[in-house]
Amino acid sequence: MIAEQIGGEQETVLICLATDKAKIPQDQALWANIEKGIMDAVYMEYQ
């Protein structure tokens, strides 16, 4: 899987891929918000 190749977490990679694949602006915004929440949580975990 891509996550293993780049050394990332599977959930984070799947969210990023879903964000890129979303076609409708509203879907893109929703996925971007989910992605931001995950990235913020990961950032806080490593603080």
mmCIF file of the N, C-alpha and C atoms, coordinates in Angstrom:
data_MODEL
# 
_entry.id   MODEL 
# 
loop_
_atom_site.group_PDB 
_atom_site.id 
_atom_site.type_symbol 
_atom_site.label_atom_id 
_atom_site.label_alt_id 
_atom_site.label_comp_id 
_atom_site.label_asym_id 
_atom_site.label_entity_id 
_atom_site.label_seq_id 
_atom_site.pdbx_PDB_ins_code 
_atom_site.Cartn_x 
_atom_site.Cartn_y 
_atom_site.Cartn_z 
_atom_site.occupancy 
_atom_site.B_iso_or_equiv 
_atom_site.pdbx_formal_charge 
_atom_site.auth_seq_id 
_atom_site.auth_comp_id 
_atom_site.auth_asym_id 
_atom_site.auth_atom_id 
_atom_site.pdbx_PDB_model_num 
ATOM 1   N N  . MET A 1 1  ? 0.839   -1.185 0.000  1.00 0.00 ? 1  MET A N  1 
ATOM 2   C CA . MET A 1 1  ? 0.000   0.000  0.000  1.00 0.00 ? 1  MET A CA 1 
ATOM 3   C C  . MET A 1 1  ? 0.885   1.250  0.000  1.00 0.00 ? 1  MET A C  1 
ATOM 4   N N  . ILE A 1 2  ? 0.316   2.325  -0.427 1.00 0.00 ? 2  ILE A N  1 
ATOM 5   C CA . ILE A 1 2  ? 1.044   3.588  -0.526 1.00 0.00 ? 2  ILE A CA 1 
ATOM 6   C C  . ILE A 1 2  ? 1.599   4.007  0.832  1.00 0.00 ? 2  ILE A C  1 
ATOM 7   N N  . ALA A 1 3  ? 0.790   3.846  1.883  1.00 0.00 ? 3  ALA A N  1 
ATOM 8   C CA . ALA A 1 3  ? 1.208   4.274  3.221  1.00 0.00 ? 3  ALA A CA 1 
ATOM 9   C C  . ALA A 1 3  ? 2.521   3.616  3.623  1.00 0.00 ? 3  ALA A C  1 
ATOM 10  N N  . GLU A 1 4  ? 2.654   2.343  3.341  1.00 0.00 ? 4  GLU A N  1 
ATOM 11  C CA . GLU A 1 4  ? 3.888   1.634  3.684  1.00 0.00 ? 4  GLU A CA 1 
ATOM 12  C C  . GLU A 1 4  ? 5.072   2.164  2.881  1.00 0.00 ? 4  GLU A C  1 
ATOM 13  N N  . GLN A 1 5  ? 4.829   2.504  1.625  1.00 0.00 ? 5  GLN A N  1 
ATOM 14  C CA . GLN A 1 5  ? 5.904   2.993  0.763  1.00 0.00 ? 5  GLN A CA 1 
ATOM 15  C C  . GLN A 1 5  ? 6.418   4.359  1.185  1.00 0.00 ? 5  GLN A C  1 
ATOM 16  N N  . ILE A 1 6  ? 5.512   5.210  1.705  1.00 0.00 ? 6  ILE A N  1 
ATOM 17  C CA . ILE A 1 6  ? 5.937   6.557  2.094  1.00 0.00 ? 6  ILE A CA 1 
ATOM 18  C C  . ILE A 1 6  ? 6.136   6.699  3.601  1.00 0.00 ? 6  ILE A C  1 
ATOM 19  N N  . GLY A 1 7  ? 5.880   5.637  4.338  1.00 0.00 ? 7  GLY A N  1 
ATOM 20  C CA . GLY A 1 7  ? 6.086   5.670  5.783  1.00 0.00 ? 7  GLY A CA 1 
ATOM 21  C C  . GLY A 1 7  ? 5.016   6.449  6.526  1.00 0.00 ? 7  GLY A C  1 
ATOM 22  N N  . GLY A 1 8  ? 3.796   6.473  5.993  1.00 0.00 ? 8  GLY A N  1 
ATOM 23  C CA . GLY A 1 8  ? 2.707   7.185  6.646  1.00 0.00 ? 8  GLY A CA 1 
ATOM 24  C C  . GLY A 1 8  ? 1.688   6.232  7.228  1.00 0.00 ? 8  GLY A C  1 
ATOM 25  N N  . GLU A 1 9  ? 0.748   6.792  7.984  1.00 0.00 ? 9  GLU A N  1 
ATOM 26  C CA . GLU A 1 9  ? -0.328  5.984  8.546  1.00 0.00 ? 9  GLU A CA 1 
ATOM 27  C C  . GLU A 1 9  ? -1.383  5.750  7.473  1.00 0.00 ? 9  GLU A C  1 
ATOM 28  N N  . GLN A 1 10 ? -1.959  4.557  7.451  1.00 0.00 ? 10 GLN A N  1 
ATOM 29  C CA . GLN A 1 10 ? -2.932  4.194  6.428  1.00 0.00 ? 10 GLN A CA 1 
ATOM 30  C C  . GLN A 1 10 ? -4.139  5.133  6.426  1.00 0.00 ? 10 GLN A C  1 
ATOM 31  N N  . GLU A 1 11 ? -4.652  5.457  7.586  1.00 0.00 ? 11 GLU A N  1 
ATOM 32  C CA . GLU A 1 11 ? -5.832  6.313  7.666  1.00 0.00 ? 11 GLU A CA 1 
ATOM 33  C C  . GLU A 1 11 ? -5.557  7.686  7.069  1.00 0.00 ? 11 GLU A C  1 
ATOM 34  N N  . THR A 1 12 ? -4.414  8.261  7.388  1.00 0.00 ? 12 THR A N  1 
ATOM 35  C CA . THR A 1 12 ? -4.057  9.584  6.885  1.00 0.00 ? 12 THR A CA 1 
ATOM 36  C C  . THR A 1 12 ? -3.916  9.563  5.377  1.00 0.00 ? 12 THR A C  1 
ATOM 37  N N  . VAL A 1 13 ? -3.260  8.549  4.850  1.00 0.00 ? 13 VAL A N  1 
ATOM 38  C CA . VAL A 1 13 ? -3.076  8.445  3.405  1.00 0.00 ? 13 VAL A CA 1 
ATOM 39  C C  . VAL A 1 13 ? -4.420  8.280  2.703  1.00 0.00 ? 13 VAL A C  1 
ATOM 40  N N  . LEU A 1 14 ? -5.314  7.460  3.255  1.00 0.00 ? 14 LEU A N  1 
ATOM 41  C CA . LEU A 1 14 ? -6.629  7.270  2.641  1.00 0.00 ? 14 LEU A CA 1 
ATOM 42  C C  . LEU A 1 14 ? -7.444  8.557  2.632  1.00 0.00 ? 14 LEU A C  1 
ATOM 43  N N  . ILE A 1 15 ? -7.373  9.324  3.703  1.00 0.00 ? 15 ILE A N  1 
ATOM 44  C CA . ILE A 1 15 ? -8.086  10.604 3.749  1.00 0.00 ? 15 ILE A CA 1 
ATOM 45  C C  . ILE A 1 15 ? -7.521  11.562 2.708  1.00 0.00 ? 15 ILE A C  1 
ATOM 46  N N  . CYS A 1 16 ? -6.208  11.615 2.582  1.00 0.00 ? 16 CYS A N  1 
ATOM 47  C CA . CYS A 1 16 ? -5.582  12.488 1.582  1.00 0.00 ? 16 CYS A CA 1 
ATOM 48  C C  . CYS A 1 16 ? -5.993  12.081 0.169  1.00 0.00 ? 16 CYS A C  1 
ATOM 49  N N  . LEU A 1 17 ? -6.033  10.790 -0.104 1.00 0.00 ? 17 LEU A N  1 
ATOM 50  C CA . LEU A 1 17 ? -6.452  10.313 -1.417 1.00 0.00 ? 17 LEU A CA 1 
ATOM 51  C C  . LEU A 1 17 ? -7.917  10.650 -1.684 1.00 0.00 ? 17 LEU A C  1 
ATOM 52  N N  . ALA A 1 18 ? -8.764  10.488 -0.685 1.00 0.00 ? 18 ALA A N  1 
ATOM 53  C CA . ALA A 1 18 ? -10.186 10.814 -0.846 1.00 0.00 ? 18 ALA A CA 1 
ATOM 54  C C  . ALA A 1 18 ? -10.372 12.296 -1.123 1.00 0.00 ? 18 ALA A C  1 
ATOM 55  N N  . THR A 1 19 ? -9.588  13.128 -0.453 1.00 0.00 ? 19 THR A N  1 
ATOM 56  C CA . THR A 1 19 ? -9.659  14.571 -0.677 1.00 0.00 ? 19 THR A CA 1 
ATOM 57  C C  . THR A 1 19 ? -9.292  14.896 -2.111 1.00 0.00 ? 19 THR A C  1 
ATOM 58  N N  . ASP A 1 20 ? -8.256  14.258 -2.632 1.00 0.00 ? 20 ASP A N  1 
ATOM 59  C CA . ASP A 1 20 ? -7.829  14.497 -4.010 1.00 0.00 ? 20 ASP A CA 1 
ATOM 60  C C  . ASP A 1 20 ? -8.853  14.010 -5.026 1.00 0.00 ? 20 ASP A C  1 
ATOM 61  N N  . LYS A 1 21 ? -9.579  12.935 -4.718 1.00 0.00 ? 21 LYS A N  1 
ATOM 62  C CA . LYS A 1 21 ? -10.533 12.333 -5.662 1.00 0.00 ? 21 LYS A CA 1 
ATOM 63  C C  . LYS A 1 21 ? -11.901 13.029 -5.664 1.00 0.00 ? 21 LYS A C  1 
ATOM 64  N N  . ALA A 1 22 ? -12.222 13.779 -4.630 1.00 0.00 ? 22 ALA A N  1 
ATOM 65  C CA . ALA A 1 22 ? -13.535 14.415 -4.543 1.00 0.00 ? 22 ALA A CA 1 
ATOM 66  C C  . ALA A 1 22 ? -13.718 15.392 -5.706 1.00 0.00 ? 22 ALA A C  1 
ATOM 67  N N  . LYS A 1 23 ? -14.855 15.320 -6.350 1.00 0.00 ? 23 LYS A N  1 
ATOM 68  C CA . LYS A 1 23 ? -15.128 16.151 -7.526 1.00 0.00 ? 23 LYS A CA 1 
ATOM 69  C C  . LYS A 1 23 ? -15.979 17.380 -7.197 1.00 0.00 ? 23 LYS A C  1 
ATOM 70  N N  . ILE A 1 24 ? -16.925 17.219 -6.290 1.00 0.00 ? 24 ILE A N  1 
ATOM 71  C CA . ILE A 1 24 ? -17.845 18.300 -5.954 1.00 0.00 ? 24 ILE A CA 1 
ATOM 72  C C  . ILE A 1 24 ? -17.193 19.195 -4.902 1.00 0.00 ? 24 ILE A C  1 
ATOM 73  N N  . PRO A 1 25 ? -17.246 20.513 -5.091 1.00 0.00 ? 25 PRO A N  1 
ATOM 74  C CA . PRO A 1 25 ? -16.604 21.430 -4.134 1.00 0.00 ? 25 PRO A CA 1 
ATOM 75  C C  . PRO A 1 25 ? -17.005 21.191 -2.678 1.00 0.00 ? 25 PRO A C  1 
ATOM 76  N N  . GLN A 1 26 ? -18.282 20.873 -2.435 1.00 0.00 ? 26 GLN A N  1 
ATOM 77  C CA . GLN A 1 26 ? -18.716 20.623 -1.066 1.00 0.00 ? 26 GLN A CA 1 
ATOM 78  C C  . GLN A 1 26 ? -18.039 19.373 -0.502 1.00 0.00 ? 26 GLN A C  1 
ATOM 79  N N  . ASP A 1 27 ? -17.903 18.342 -1.326 1.00 0.00 ? 27 ASP A N  1 
ATOM 80  C CA . ASP A 1 27 ? -17.209 17.133 -0.891 1.00 0.00 ? 27 ASP A CA 1 
ATOM 81  C C  . ASP A 1 27 ? -15.731 17.418 -0.631 1.00 0.00 ? 27 ASP A C  1 
ATOM 82  N N  . GLN A 1 28 ? -15.138 18.210 -1.499 1.00 0.00 ? 28 GLN A N  1 
ATOM 83  C CA . GLN A 1 28 ? -13.735 18.577 -1.314 1.00 0.00 ? 28 GLN A CA 1 
ATOM 84  C C  . GLN A 1 28 ? -13.544 19.298 0.019  1.00 0.00 ? 28 GLN A C  1 
ATOM 85  N N  . ALA A 1 29 ? -14.459 20.206 0.332  1.00 0.00 ? 29 ALA A N  1 
ATOM 86  C CA . ALA A 1 29 ? -14.367 20.955 1.585  1.00 0.00 ? 29 ALA A CA 1 
ATOM 87  C C  . ALA A 1 29 ? -14.538 20.032 2.792  1.00 0.00 ? 29 ALA A C  1 
ATOM 88  N N  . LEU A 1 30 ? -15.490 19.105 2.714  1.00 0.00 ? 30 LEU A N  1 
ATOM 89  C CA . LEU A 1 30 ? -15.700 18.169 3.823  1.00 0.00 ? 30 LEU A CA 1 
ATOM 90  C C  . LEU A 1 30 ? -14.470 17.301 4.054  1.00 0.00 ? 30 LEU A C  1 
ATOM 91  N N  . TRP A 1 31 ? -13.934 16.730 2.981  1.00 0.00 ? 31 TRP A N  1 
ATOM 92  C CA . TRP A 1 31 ? -12.740 15.893 3.117  1.00 0.00 ? 31 TRP A CA 1 
ATOM 93  C C  . TRP A 1 31 ? -11.547 16.715 3.604  1.00 0.00 ? 31 TRP A C  1 
ATOM 94  N N  . ALA A 1 32 ? -11.426 17.951 3.143  1.00 0.00 ? 32 ALA A N  1 
ATOM 95  C CA . ALA A 1 32 ? -10.325 18.814 3.588  1.00 0.00 ? 32 ALA A CA 1 
ATOM 96  C C  . ALA A 1 32 ? -10.432 19.080 5.091  1.00 0.00 ? 32 ALA A C  1 
ATOM 97  N N  . ASN A 1 33 ? -11.664 19.267 5.596  1.00 0.00 ? 33 ASN A N  1 
ATOM 98  C CA . ASN A 1 33 ? -11.848 19.477 7.040  1.00 0.00 ? 33 ASN A CA 1 
ATOM 99  C C  . ASN A 1 33 ? -11.470 18.232 7.832  1.00 0.00 ? 33 ASN A C  1 
ATOM 100 N N  . ILE A 1 34 ? -11.854 17.070 7.316  1.00 0.00 ? 34 ILE A N  1 
ATOM 101 C CA . ILE A 1 34 ? -11.482 15.818 7.981  1.00 0.00 ? 34 ILE A CA 1 
ATOM 102 C C  . ILE A 1 34 ? -9.962  15.660 7.974  1.00 0.00 ? 34 ILE A C  1 
ATOM 103 N N  . GLU A 1 35 ? -9.361  15.919 6.823  1.00 0.00 ? 35 GLU A N  1 
ATOM 104 C CA . GLU A 1 35 ? -7.906  15.813 6.697  1.00 0.00 ? 35 GLU A CA 1 
ATOM 105 C C  . GLU A 1 35 ? -7.207  16.762 7.680  1.00 0.00 ? 35 GLU A C  1 
ATOM 106 N N  . LYS A 1 36 ? -7.687  17.995 7.767  1.00 0.00 ? 36 LYS A N  1 
ATOM 107 C CA . LYS A 1 36 ? -7.076  18.967 8.680  1.00 0.00 ? 36 LYS A CA 1 
ATOM 108 C C  . LYS A 1 36 ? -7.178  18.491 10.124 1.00 0.00 ? 36 LYS A C  1 
ATOM 109 N N  . GLY A 1 37 ? -8.326  17.945 10.505 1.00 0.00 ? 37 GLY A N  1 
ATOM 110 C CA . GLY A 1 37 ? -8.501  17.439 11.868 1.00 0.00 ? 37 GLY A CA 1 
ATOM 111 C C  . GLY A 1 37 ? -7.524  16.325 12.188 1.00 0.00 ? 37 GLY A C  1 
ATOM 112 N N  . ILE A 1 38 ? -7.322  15.433 11.236 1.00 0.00 ? 38 ILE A N  1 
ATOM 113 C CA . ILE A 1 38 ? -6.370  14.337 11.451 1.00 0.00 ? 38 ILE A CA 1 
ATOM 114 C C  . ILE A 1 38 ? -4.950  14.869 11.538 1.00 0.00 ? 38 ILE A C  1 
ATOM 115 N N  . MET A 1 39 ? -4.600  15.766 10.633 1.00 0.00 ? 39 MET A N  1 
ATOM 116 C CA . MET A 1 39 ? -3.244  16.322 10.640 1.00 0.00 ? 39 MET A CA 1 
ATOM 117 C C  . MET A 1 39 ? -2.976  17.096 11.934 1.00 0.00 ? 39 MET A C  1 
ATOM 118 N N  . ASP A 1 40 ? -3.986  17.847 12.404 1.00 0.00 ? 40 ASP A N  1 
ATOM 119 C CA . ASP A 1 40 ? -3.832  18.576 13.665 1.00 0.00 ? 40 ASP A CA 1 
ATOM 120 C C  . ASP A 1 40 ? -3.621  17.609 14.828 1.00 0.00 ? 40 ASP A C  1 
ATOM 121 N N  . ALA A 1 41 ? -4.369  16.504 14.831 1.00 0.00 ? 41 ALA A N  1 
ATOM 122 C CA . ALA A 1 41 ? -4.247  15.510 15.896 1.00 0.00 ? 41 ALA A CA 1 
ATOM 123 C C  . ALA A 1 41 ? -2.877  14.866 15.859 1.00 0.00 ? 41 ALA A C  1 
ATOM 124 N N  . VAL A 1 42 ? -2.393  14.548 14.678 1.00 0.00 ? 42 VAL A N  1 
ATOM 125 C CA . VAL A 1 42 ? -1.052  13.948 14.542 1.00 0.00 ? 42 VAL A CA 1 
ATOM 126 C C  . VAL A 1 42 ? 0.004   14.941 15.006 1.00 0.00 ? 42 VAL A C  1 
ATOM 127 N N  . TYR A 1 43 ? -0.142  16.207 14.618 1.00 0.00 ? 43 TYR A N  1 
ATOM 128 C CA . TYR A 1 43 ? 0.814   17.235 15.032 1.00 0.00 ? 43 TYR A CA 1 
ATOM 129 C C  . TYR A 1 43 ? 0.852   17.360 16.553 1.00 0.00 ? 43 TYR A C  1 
ATOM 130 N N  . MET A 1 44 ? -0.327  17.370 17.187 1.00 0.00 ? 44 MET A N  1 
ATOM 131 C CA . MET A 1 44 ? -0.392  17.504 18.642 1.00 0.00 ? 44 MET A CA 1 
ATOM 132 C C  . MET A 1 44 ? 0.222   16.273 19.331 1.00 0.00 ? 44 MET A C  1 
ATOM 133 N N  . GLU A 1 45 ? 0.078   15.112 18.711 1.00 0.00 ? 45 GLU A N  1 
ATOM 134 C CA . GLU A 1 45 ? 0.622   13.890 19.288 1.00 0.00 ? 45 GLU A CA 1 
ATOM 135 C C  . GLU A 1 45 ? 2.144   13.935 19.358 1.00 0.00 ? 45 GLU A C  1 
ATOM 136 N N  . TYR A 1 46 ? 2.763   14.603 18.407 1.00 0.00 ? 46 TYR A N  1 
ATOM 137 C CA . TYR A 1 46 ? 4.227   14.645 18.356 1.00 0.00 ? 46 TYR A CA 1 
ATOM 138 C C  . TYR A 1 46 ? 4.807   15.879 19.024 1.00 0.00 ? 46 TYR A C  1 
ATOM 139 N N  . GLN A 1 47 ? 3.979   16.677 19.684 1.00 0.00 ? 47 GLN A N  1 
ATOM 140 C CA . GLN A 1 47 ? 4.458   17.855 20.402 1.00 0.00 ? 47 GLN A CA 1 
ATOM 141 C C  . GLN A 1 47 ? 5.005   17.476 21.754 1.00 0.00 ? 47 GLN A C  1 
# 
